């Protein structure tokens, strides 16, 4: 499988994904909505050995809950990762913002979390 490439809005952070994106997670929780400024946040889940994230020192971390940290570019504010410290997505995997990708891709599996009852 060819590698997927992407970057943050200002280009200070770049990513390369080698191998398959296991699934897309679309989270509708209030924290993800606020962090992404949208109705939900979309993350790709990959094995940690299949992603390379490069930065010129602009990645910052925010501990948004006792179990999760979010990373973002301090220059442009683009979301980079959602790091789960205790749940199923911390076991050898990385959840990265799908909006970073510049390369088109097809993701076979999608999951929606925290969807309000009225949607």
Secondary structure, DSSP 8 states (H G I E B T S, - for coil): ---EEEE-SSSSEEEEE-S---EEEEE-SHHHHHHHTSS-EEEEEEEGGGEEEEESS-EEEEEEETTEEEEEETTT--EEEEEESSSGGGSSEEEEEGGGB-S----S-EEEES--TT-
